[in-house]
Amino acid sequence: MTQAVDRADFDRRGFLIAVVVGTLLSLAMTGQVAGFRNNIFHLPILAGLPDLPQFAADPYVQSLRYYSSGFWQSLHGLAPGHSGLILIDIMALVSRTACIAAFLLCADAIGISRRGERLFFVTLLAFSSLANGYSSAGSHGLFINSFTHSELANASMLLSLWCAWRGRFFGAFAWNGVTFFLNAFMAVWMALPLLAVTLVLVRRGDVAPKALALRMVTGFGAFVLCASPALLGFMGNPELGRPMDHDFLAYLREYFPEHWLIDGSTPRSIAVLLLTATTGIVASWRLSQVDRRAALLIASLAGFIVDWLAGALVPLVAPIPMFINLQFLRGGGGIFLLSALALAALTVVAARDQGEGRRFWAPLLAIGGCTVRHVLPIALLAAVVMRRRLPSVVTRIRLDVAAAIALLLVWSALIVRQARENAVERADIAAWTAIGDWARTHSAPDDRFLIPIANIVFVDPPYTPAEPGQGAMVEGYEVFSTMSERSTFVDVRSGAAALWTPSYYLPWRRRVLAVMALANHDERLAFAVTHRLAYVVDRCGSPNALFEAGGRCVYRAVLPQRRQFAKPYRST
């Protein structure tokens, strides 16, 4: 294992150039939006909301003290209000840069080390259909348009594998400790890939067993040191080990089953994952015919495949909450990351051949792997047959120019489409930010708000909300509590808190269903009065609105017959 970043011929300047180019292209593809989706868990921690007196009785906000990421807990109270959005944008840039760098180091470990090849590799990676979006049948975030600790942990996970491939298990364990600090589940997923790599190295005689054992022992110490903040957080949770007062599987199916249960995935998404795994294995096998070190990539992929299979099958026969909560099904994200690496690397290797490799096979691999997942079978077929002798009339076809033009057009269209989606999301976030700013300056700290909620789409039997249109106003609401520093009655996404504080589930569910049952604006006002809520955020059009932003209005919670008519103040 002589290939390493500390070797004399390692092109550091070329590496840095490739990191910058790859990061810029990748961010152009996904964009970045701060303040939505899972940022509902992160922004309150950054703002230190659990420490504010008005949240002392808010079970959701108080549960965030035990949120299972040492990364966010280490930033507790560091960035209140709007500064939290800025910090998230900065961390998104850091995360994407780290991930591109980790991919490049892994590529270097299997022979992709020339400057031009690195640039080609990161270009393919930035637009890879496997590296962008979410993994199928598990929904793990890859290159996405929002920042969370899990996306940063993708980088540390790849760095752990890179160290292991080189036989440096002190570094592998240390980086896995960083992964545990960021997202403990992902560190657990790494056990099987690291074990598989170890077995290959020992079998090939690439590392002496005694040296390996010493590195692992010292590396375990580094792992514990890096993971200790998250471990202490787990141990400090007063609900750790407490029996649940509800059906855990029913809760998962109501909330978001795809992370945990295979029956929450569609047959199509399962088929896409299996296709991705097959493509990754075949591409890695082709690479191993060129560079034997790629066998370690196969071993790593096999480890993640076993992770996913365990996550899919074990809950069907032994539905143990502790095991299910490790989200092994979501570990399929490792399959997508390594398959994207293998396919991009194989495309680069194919392009080395000045003949049919560059003219025919590399374009086919690029089209199949760097457009949309529907055409991934093209890449798989090309990887399978690329070494076979084909009729000369086929191999004389020049696909390179046509493929380059087609890819530029497709990539441009994907960038434009994503930019439009991001613009809509930013507009929704801006509206809720404006409402939050108004609430912070025009309401008392202990005033509580009733906000629109989305449907719990997985309730069995399906629960139809009395007014389905409420869901349209929910987009972007995740910033509200942080910007307003005011408590809300309930929202759907906060139901994830039942994972680390199970006692939250039953009151959360009762509140969500109660709010979903409210048929109109007057019922919501009456409900707010009954539950001593000070304000209601609802669709505009009713009288006595106090503030309006993005089609959402704030109303004082008074009974309809007591309302006064007034024009709302409009956000600019």
C-alpha positions as CSV (number, residue, x, y, z in Angstrom):
1,M,0.0,0.0,0.0
2,T,2.5,2.6,-1.1
3,Q,0.1,5.0,-2.7
4,A,-0.5,7.7,-0.2
5,V,-0.7,11.4,0.1
6,D,2.7,11.6,1.8
7,R,4.5,10.0,-1.2
8,A,7.0,12.2,-3.0
9,D,5.1,12.3,-6.3
10,F,1.7,13.3,-4.9
11,D,0.5,16.3,-6.8
12,R,-0.7,18.5,-4.0
13,R,-1.5,21.5,-6.2
14,G,-3.4,19.3,-8.6
15,F,-5.3,17.8,-5.7
16,L,-6.3,21.2,-4.3
17,I,-7.3,22.4,-7.8
18,A,-9.5,19.3,-8.2
19,V,-11.1,19.9,-4.7
20,V,-12.0,23.5,-5.6
21,V,-13.3,22.6,-9.0
22,G,-15.3,19.6,-7.7
23,T,-16.8,21.6,-4.9
24,L,-17.9,24.5,-7.1
25,L,-19.4,22.1,-9.7
26,S,-21.2,20.1,-7.0
27,L,-22.6,23.2,-5.3
28,A,-23.7,24.5,-8.7
29,M,-25.6,21.2,-9.2
30,T,-27.3,21.1,-5.8
31,G,-27.3,24.7,-4.5
32,Q,-27.6,25.3,-0.8
33,V,-30.6,26.4,1.2
34,A,-30.3,27.0,5.0
35,G,-33.3,26.7,7.3
36,F,-35.5,23.9,6.2
37,R,-36.0,20.1,6.6
38,N,-33.8,18.8,9.4
39,N,-32.5,22.2,10.2
40,I,-35.6,22.3,12.5
41,F,-33.5,20.3,14.9
42,H,-30.3,22.2,14.4
43,L,-31.3,25.9,14.5
44,P,-32.8,25.7,18.0
45,I,-29.6,24.2,19.4
46,L,-27.4,26.8,17.7
47,A,-29.7,29.5,19.2
48,G,-29.6,27.9,22.6
49,L,-33.4,27.8,22.8
50,P,-33.5,25.1,25.5
51,D,-31.9,27.6,27.9
52,L,-34.5,30.3,27.4
53,P,-37.2,30.5,30.1
54,Q,-40.1,30.6,27.6
55,F,-39.1,27.1,26.4
56,A,-38.8,25.6,29.9
57,A,-42.1,23.7,29.4
58,D,-41.7,23.0,25.7
59,P,-41.1,19.2,25.6
60,Y,-39.8,19.3,22.0
61,V,-37.2,22.0,22.6
62,Q,-36.1,20.5,25.9
63,S,-35.6,17.1,24.1
64,L,-33.0,18.7,21.9
65,R,-30.6,18.7,24.8
66,Y,-30.2,15.0,24.0
67,Y,-30.2,15.2,20.2
68,S,-27.9,12.5,19.1
69,S,-25.0,14.4,17.5
70,G,-22.0,15.7,19.4
71,F,-21.4,18.1,16.5
72,W,-24.5,20.2,17.1
73,Q,-24.3,19.9,20.9
74,S,-20.7,21.3,20.7
75,L,-22.2,24.4,19.0
76,H,-25.0,24.9,21.5
77,G,-25.9,28.6,21.8
78,L,-23.2,29.7,19.4
79,A,-25.3,31.2,16.6
80,P,-28.8,32.6,17.6
81,G,-31.3,33.8,15.1
82,H,-30.1,34.8,11.6
83,S,-26.5,33.9,12.4
84,G,-27.5,30.3,12.6
85,L,-28.5,30.4,8.9
86,I,-25.1,31.9,8.0
87,L,-23.3,29.3,10.0
88,I,-25.2,26.5,8.3
89,D,-24.3,27.9,4.9
90,I,-20.6,28.0,5.9
91,M,-20.8,24.5,7.2
92,A,-22.4,23.3,3.9
93,L,-19.4,24.7,2.0
94,V,-17.0,23.0,4.5
95,S,-18.9,19.7,4.3
96,R,-19.0,19.6,0.5
97,T,-15.3,20.5,0.2
98,A,-14.4,17.8,2.7
99,C,-16.5,15.2,0.9
100,I,-15.0,16.0,-2.5
101,A,-11.5,15.8,-0.9
102,A,-12.3,12.4,0.6
103,F,-13.6,11.1,-2.7
104,L,-10.4,12.3,-4.4
105,L,-8.2,10.6,-1.7
106,C,-10.1,7.3,-2.2
107,A,-9.7,7.7,-6.0
108,D,-6.0,8.2,-5.5
109,A,-5.8,5.0,-3.5
110,I,-7.1,3.1,-6.5
111,G,-4.9,4.8,-9.1
112,I,-6.6,8.0,-10.1
113,S,-3.8,10.5,-9.4
114,R,-3.0,12.5,-12.5
115,R,-4.2,16.1,-12.6
116,G,-6.3,15.8,-15.7
117,E,-7.8,12.5,-14.4
118,R,-8.7,14.1,-11.1
119,L,-10.5,17.0,-12.8
120,F,-12.4,14.5,-15.0
121,F,-13.2,12.4,-11.9
122,V,-14.6,15.3,-9.8
123,T,-16.7,16.6,-12.8
124,L,-18.3,13.1,-13.2
125,L,-18.8,12.9,-9.4
126,A,-20.4,16.4,-9.2
127,F,-23.1,15.3,-11.6
128,S,-23.3,11.7,-10.7
129,S,-26.9,10.5,-10.3
130,L,-25.7,8.1,-7.6
131,A,-23.9,10.8,-5.5
132,N,-26.7,13.4,-5.7
133,G,-30.0,13.4,-3.8
134,Y,-30.9,10.6,-1.4
135,S,-30.2,6.9,-1.5
136,S,-33.1,4.7,-2.5
137,A,-34.7,2.3,0.0
138,G,-33.2,4.1,3.0
139,S,-33.2,7.8,2.1
140,H,-29.7,8.7,3.3
141,G,-28.6,12.2,2.2
142,L,-25.7,12.3,-0.3
143,F,-25.0,15.6,-2.1
144,I,-28.2,17.5,-1.3
145,N,-29.2,21.2,-1.1
146,S,-29.2,21.4,2.7
147,F,-26.6,20.9,5.3
148,T,-26.8,18.4,8.1
149,H,-24.3,16.6,10.2
150,S,-24.9,13.3,8.3
151,E,-23.7,14.8,5.0
152,L,-20.5,15.9,6.8
153,A,-20.2,12.4,8.2
154,N,-20.2,11.1,4.6
155,A,-16.7,12.7,4.3
156,S,-15.4,11.2,7.6
157,M,-16.8,7.8,6.6
158,L,-14.9,7.9,3.3
159,L,-11.7,9.1,5.0
160,S,-12.0,6.1,7.4
161,L,-12.2,3.8,4.5
162,W,-9.3,5.5,2.7
163,C,-7.1,5.0,5.8
164,A,-8.1,1.4,6.0
165,W,-7.4,0.7,2.4
166,R,-3.8,1.8,3.1
167,G,-3.5,-0.4,6.2
168,R,-3.5,2.6,8.5
169,F,-6.1,1.5,11.0
170,F,-5.2,4.0,13.6
171,G,-6.4,6.7,11.2
172,A,-9.3,4.5,10.2
173,F,-10.5,4.1,13.7
174,A,-9.9,7.8,14.5
175,W,-11.9,8.9,11.5
176,N,-14.7,6.5,12.5
177,G,-14.6,8.2,15.9
178,V,-15.2,11.5,14.2
179,T,-18.1,9.8,12.3
180,F,-19.5,8.7,15.7
181,F,-19.2,12.3,17.0
182,L,-21.1,13.5,14.0
183,N,-23.6,10.7,13.6
184,A,-23.3,7.6,15.8
185,F,-25.4,5.4,13.5
186,M,-23.1,5.9,10.6
187,A,-20.1,4.8,12.7
188,V,-21.9,1.6,13.5
189,W,-22.6,1.0,9.8
190,M,-18.8,1.2,9.2
191,A,-18.0,-1.9,11.3
192,L,-18.7,-4.4,8.5
193,P,-16.9,-2.5,5.7
194,L,-13.8,-2.0,7.9
195,L,-13.9,-5.7,8.9
196,A,-14.2,-6.7,5.2
197,V,-11.2,-4.5,4.3
198,T,-9.2,-6.0,7.2
199,L,-9.9,-9.5,6.0
200,V,-8.7,-8.7,2.5
201,L,-5.5,-7.0,3.7
202,V,-4.6,-9.9,6.0
203,R,-5.4,-12.6,3.4
204,R,-3.2,-10.8,0.8
205,G,-0.4,-10.3,3.3
206,D,-0.4,-6.5,2.8
207,V,-0.2,-6.0,6.6
208,A,1.3,-8.1,9.4
209,P,-1.3,-9.3,11.9
210,K,0.7,-8.0,14.9
211,A,1.2,-4.6,13.4
212,L,-2.5,-4.6,12.5
213,A,-3.5,-5.5,16.0
214,L,-1.3,-2.7,17.5
215,R,-2.8,-0.1,15.1
216,M,-6.3,-1.2,16.0
217,V,-5.7,-1.0,19.7
218,T,-4.3,2.4,19.6
219,G,-6.9,3.4,17.0
220,F,-9.6,2.3,19.3
221,G,-8.3,4.7,21.9
222,A,-8.5,7.5,19.3
223,F,-12.0,6.4,18.4
224,V,-13.2,6.6,22.0
225,L,-11.5,10.1,22.4
226,C,-13.3,11.4,19.3
227,A,-16.6,9.8,20.1
228,S,-16.7,10.6,23.8
229,P,-18.7,13.9,23.6
230,A,-21.5,12.0,21.8
231,L,-21.2,9.0,24.2
232,L,-21.5,11.3,27.2
233,G,-24.6,12.9,25.6
234,F,-26.2,9.5,25.2
235,M,-25.4,8.5,28.8
236,G,-26.9,11.8,30.1
237,N,-30.3,11.2,28.5
238,P,-32.7,10.5,31.4
239,E,-34.9,8.3,29.1
240,L,-32.0,6.0,28.1
241,G,-33.2,2.4,28.6
242,R,-36.7,3.5,29.8
243,P,-39.5,1.2,28.4
244,M,-41.5,2.7,25.7
245,D,-45.2,3.5,26.3
246,H,-46.1,3.0,22.6
247,D,-45.7,0.7,19.6
248,F,-42.3,1.7,18.2
249,L,-43.0,0.2,14.8
250,A,-46.3,1.9,14.5
251,Y,-44.6,5.2,15.3
252,L,-41.9,4.7,12.6
253,R,-44.6,3.9,10.0
254,E,-46.5,7.0,10.9
255,Y,-43.5,9.3,11.0
256,F,-41.0,8.3,8.3
257,P,-40.6,4.6,7.8
258,E,-38.1,4.6,4.9
259,H,-35.1,5.1,7.2
260,W,-35.9,2.0,9.3
261,L,-38.3,-0.4,7.6
262,I,-38.2,-2.1,4.2
263,D,-42.0,-2.0,3.9
264,G,-41.7,1.8,3.9
265,S,-39.8,1.6,0.6
266,T,-41.5,1.2,-2.8
267,P,-40.6,-1.8,-5.0
268,R,-39.1,0.7,-7.5
269,S,-36.8,2.3,-4.9
270,I,-35.6,-1.2,-3.8
271,A,-35.0,-2.1,-7.4
272,V,-32.9,1.1,-7.8
273,L,-30.8,0.2,-4.8
274,L,-30.2,-3.3,-6.0
275,L,-29.3,-1.9,-9.5
276,T,-26.9,0.6,-7.9
277,A,-25.2,-2.2,-5.8
278,T,-24.8,-4.4,-8.8
279,T,-23.3,-1.5,-10.9
280,G,-21.0,-0.6,-8.1
281,I,-19.7,-4.2,-7.7
282,V,-19.2,-4.7,-11.5
283,A,-17.5,-1.3,-11.8
284,S,-15.2,-2.1,-8.9
285,W,-14.4,-5.5,-10.3
286,R,-13.4,-3.9,-13.6
287,L,-11.2,-1.5,-11.7
288,S,-9.6,-4.4,-9.9
289,Q,-8.5,-5.8,-13.2
290,V,-6.5,-2.7,-13.7
291,D,-5.3,-2.0,-10.2
292,R,-5.5,-4.8,-7.5
293,R,-6.2,-2.2,-4.8
294,A,-9.7,-1.8,-6.1
295,A,-10.5,-5.2,-4.5
296,L,-10.7,-3.2,-1.3
297,L,-13.4,-1.1,-2.8
298,I,-15.3,-4.3,-3.5
299,A,-14.9,-5.4,0.1
300,S,-16.1,-2.1,1.4
301,L,-19.2,-2.2,-0.9
302,A,-19.9,-5.7,0.3
303,G,-19.9,-4.5,3.9
304,F,-22.4,-1.8,3.2
305,I,-24.6,-4.3,1.2
306,V,-24.7,-6.6,4.2
307,D,-25.6,-3.6,6.4
308,W,-28.5,-2.8,4.1
309,L,-29.7,-6.5,4.0
310,A,-29.6,-6.6,7.8
311,G,-31.6,-3.5,8.0
312,A,-34.1,-4.9,5.5
313,L,-34.5,-8.4,6.9
314,V,-33.8,-8.4,10.6
315,P,-36.8,-6.2,11.6
316,L,-39.1,-8.6,9.8
317,V,-38.1,-11.5,12.0
318,A,-36.8,-9.8,15.2
319,P,-38.3,-6.2,15.5
320,I,-35.9,-5.1,18.3
321,P,-36.2,-1.3,18.7
322,M,-32.5,-0.9,19.7
323,F,-31.4,-2.6,16.4
324,I,-34.0,-0.9,14.3
325,N,-33.1,2.5,15.6
326,L,-29.5,2.1,14.2
327,Q,-31.0,2.7,10.8
328,F,-29.0,0.0,8.9
329,L,-31.4,0.3,6.0
330,R,-30.2,3.9,5.7
331,G,-26.7,2.5,5.5
332,G,-27.5,1.9,1.9
333,G,-26.1,5.4,1.5
334,G,-22.7,3.8,1.6
335,I,-23.6,1.7,-1.4
336,F,-24.5,4.8,-3.3
337,L,-21.3,6.7,-2.3
338,L,-19.0,3.9,-3.2
339,S,-20.8,3.0,-6.4
340,A,-20.6,6.6,-7.5
341,L,-16.9,6.4,-6.7
342,A,-16.4,3.2,-8.6
343,L,-18.4,4.3,-11.7
344,A,-16.6,7.7,-12.0
345,A,-13.2,6.0,-11.5
346,L,-14.0,3.4,-14.2
347,T,-15.1,6.1,-16.6
348,V,-11.7,7.8,-16.1
349,V,-9.9,4.6,-16.6
350,A,-11.8,3.8,-19.8
351,A,-11.0,7.3,-21.1
352,R,-7.2,6.5,-20.8
353,D,-7.6,4.3,-24.0
354,Q,-7.2,6.7,-26.9
355,G,-9.2,4.3,-29.1
356,E,-12.6,2.8,-28.4
357,G,-12.3,3.4,-24.6
358,R,-12.4,7.1,-25.0
359,R,-14.6,7.2,-28.1
360,F,-17.2,4.6,-27.0
361,W,-17.0,3.1,-23.5
362,A,-16.3,6.2,-21.4
363,P,-19.1,8.2,-23.0
364,L,-21.5,5.3,-22.4
365,L,-20.4,5.1,-18.7
366,A,-20.7,8.9,-18.3
367,I,-24.2,9.0,-19.8
368,G,-25.4,6.1,-17.7
369,G,-23.9,7.4,-14.5
370,C,-24.1,11.2,-14.7
371,T,-27.6,12.0,-15.9
372,V,-30.6,10.4,-14.1
373,R,-30.9,7.1,-12.3
374,H,-33.4,5.8,-14.9
375,V,-30.5,5.3,-17.4
376,L,-28.1,3.6,-14.9
377,P,-28.6,0.3,-16.7
378,I,-26.6,1.8,-19.6
379,A,-23.6,2.2,-17.3
380,L,-24.1,-1.3,-15.9
381,L,-24.3,-2.8,-19.4
382,A,-21.2,-0.9,-20.5
383,A,-19.2,-2.0,-17.5
384,V,-20.2,-5.7,-18.1
385,V,-19.3,-5.8,-21.8
386,M,-16.5,-3.2,-22.2
387,R,-13.7,-5.8,-22.4
388,R,-15.5,-8.0,-24.9
389,R,-14.7,-7.8,-28.6
390,L,-17.5,-6.1,-30.5
391,P,-18.1,-5.7,-34.2
392,S,-15.8,-3.0,-35.6
393,V,-18.8,-1.1,-37.0
394,V,-19.9,-0.6,-33.3
395,T,-16.5,0.3,-31.9
396,R,-15.8,2.8,-34.7
397,I,-18.8,4.9,-33.5
398,R,-17.6,8.2,-32.0
399,L,-19.8,8.9,-29.0
400,D,-17.4,11.2,-27.2
401,V,-18.4,14.5,-28.9
402,A,-22.1,13.7,-29.0
403,A,-22.0,12.6,-25.4
404,A,-20.2,15.7,-24.3
405,I,-22.8,17.9,-25.9
406,A,-25.6,15.9,-24.5
407,L,-24.1,15.9,-21.0
408,L,-23.6,19.6,-21.0
409,L,-27.3,20.1,-22.0
410,V,-28.5,17.7,-19.4
411,W,-26.3,19.1,-16.6
412,S,-27.4,22.7,-17.5
413,A,-31.1,21.6,-17.3
414,L,-30.5,19.9,-14.0
415,I,-28.8,23.0,-12.6
416,V,-31.6,25.3,-13.7
417,R,-34.3,23.0,-12.3
418,Q,-32.6,22.7,-9.0
419,A,-32.0,26.5,-8.8
420,R,-35.8,27.0,-9.4
421,E,-36.6,24.6,-6.6
422,N,-34.2,26.3,-4.3
423,A,-35.6,29.7,-5.1
424,V,-39.1,28.5,-4.1
425,E,-37.7,27.1,-0.8
426,R,-35.9,30.3,0.0
427,A,-39.0,32.3,-0.6
428,D,-40.9,30.1,1.9
429,I,-38.1,30.3,4.4
430,A,-38.0,34.1,4.0
431,A,-41.7,34.3,4.7
432,W,-41.5,32.4,7.9
433,T,-38.3,34.3,8.9
434,A,-40.3,37.5,8.5
435,I,-43.1,36.1,10.6
436,G,-40.6,35.0,13.2
437,D,-39.0,38.4,13.3
438,W,-42.4,40.1,13.7
439,A,-43.3,37.7,16.5
440,R,-40.1,38.3,18.4
441,T,-40.7,42.0,18.5
442,H,-44.5,42.1,18.8
443,S,-45.4,39.3,21.2
444,A,-44.5,38.5,24.8
445,P,-41.8,35.9,25.3
446,D,-44.2,33.4,26.9
447,D,-46.8,33.7,24.1
448,R,-47.3,30.5,22.2
449,F,-48.3,30.1,18.5
450,L,-50.5,27.7,16.6
451,I,-48.9,27.1,13.2
452,P,-50.1,25.2,10.2
453,I,-49.1,21.5,10.1
454,A,-48.7,19.0,7.3
455,N,-50.5,15.7,7.3
456,I,-49.1,12.6,9.0
457,V,-49.2,10.8,5.7
458,F,-48.4,7.3,7.0
459,V,-51.2,7.0,9.6
460,D,-53.0,3.6,9.4
461,P,-55.7,4.0,8.5
462,P,-54.9,7.2,6.6
463,Y,-56.0,10.3,8.5
464,T,-57.5,12.9,6.2
465,P,-57.0,16.5,7.5
466,A,-60.2,18.6,7.7
467,E,-58.5,21.3,5.6
468,P,-55.8,19.8,3.3
469,G,-54.7,23.2,2.1
470,Q,-53.0,23.8,5.4
471,G,-50.0,21.8,4.2
472,A,-49.2,24.3,1.5
473,M,-48.3,26.9,4.2
474,V,-46.0,24.6,6.1
475,E,-43.0,24.9,3.7
476,G,-40.2,26.8,5.4
477,Y,-41.7,26.8,8.9
478,E,-38.6,25.2,10.4
479,V,-37.0,28.6,11.1
480,F,-40.0,30.0,13.0
481,S,-39.2,29.1,16.6
482,T,-35.6,30.1,16.2
483,M,-36.3,33.4,14.6
484,S,-39.2,34.2,16.9
485,E,-37.9,32.7,20.1
486,R,-41.4,31.7,20.7
487,S,-42.9,28.2,21.4
488,T,-45.3,26.5,19.1
489,F,-48.1,24.1,20.0
490,V,-47.0,21.3,17.7
491,D,-45.6,20.5,14.2
492,V,-45.2,17.2,12.4
493,R,-41.4,17.1,11.8
494,S,-40.6,17.5,15.5
495,G,-42.1,14.0,16.0
496,A,-38.5,12.7,15.4
497,A,-37.8,13.7,19.1
498,A,-39.6,10.5,20.1
499,L,-36.5,8.7,18.9
500,W,-34.4,10.1,21.7
501,T,-37.2,11.0,24.1
502,P,-39.9,8.3,23.7
503,S,-42.2,10.0,26.2
504,Y,-42.8,12.8,23.6
505,Y,-44.6,10.5,21.1
506,L,-48.0,10.2,22.6
507,P,-48.6,13.9,23.4
508,W,-47.1,14.8,20.0
509,R,-49.5,12.5,18.2
510,R,-52.5,13.7,20.1
511,R,-51.7,17.3,19.3
512,V,-51.0,16.7,15.6
513,L,-54.3,14.8,15.1
514,A,-56.2,17.4,17.1
515,V,-54.9,20.3,14.9
516,M,-55.4,18.3,11.7
517,A,-59.1,17.9,12.6
518,L,-59.7,21.7,12.7
519,A,-61.8,22.4,9.6
520,N,-61.4,26.2,9.2
521,H,-59.9,29.4,10.5
522,D,-62.6,30.0,13.1
523,E,-62.1,26.5,14.5
524,R,-58.4,27.1,14.7
525,L,-59.0,30.4,16.6
526,A,-61.3,28.7,19.0
527,F,-58.9,25.9,19.5
528,A,-56.1,28.4,20.2
529,V,-58.2,30.2,22.8
530,T,-59.2,26.9,24.5
531,H,-55.5,25.9,24.7
532,R,-54.3,29.3,25.8
533,L,-52.3,30.0,22.7
534,A,-51.8,33.7,21.9
535,Y,-51.5,33.7,18.1
536,V,-52.5,31.7,15.1
537,V,-50.6,31.6,11.8
538,D,-53.1,30.8,9.0
539,R,-53.8,31.5,5.4
540,C,-54.7,35.2,4.6
541,G,-58.2,36.3,3.8
542,S,-59.8,36.4,7.2
543,P,-60.2,39.7,9.0
544,N,-58.1,41.1,11.7
545,A,-54.7,39.9,10.5
546,L,-51.8,41.5,12.3
547,F,-49.0,40.6,9.9
548,E,-48.7,39.0,6.5
549,A,-45.7,37.4,4.7
550,G,-45.8,35.0,1.7
551,G,-49.5,34.4,1.9
552,R,-49.4,33.5,5.6
553,C,-51.0,35.8,8.2
554,V,-50.7,36.1,11.9
555,Y,-53.9,36.5,13.9
556,R,-54.5,37.2,17.6
557,A,-56.2,34.2,19.2
558,V,-59.6,35.6,20.1
559,L,-63.1,34.1,19.4
560,P,-64.6,35.2,16.1
561,Q,-67.3,37.4,17.6
562,R,-64.7,39.4,19.5
563,R,-62.5,40.2,16.5
564,Q,-61.8,43.7,15.3
565,F,-61.3,44.5,11.6
566,A,-57.9,45.8,10.6
567,K,-55.5,45.7,7.7
568,P,-52.4,43.5,8.2
569,Y,-48.9,44.9,8.2
570,R,-47.3,43.4,5.1
571,S,-43.8,42.1,5.0
572,T,-41.6,43.7,2.3
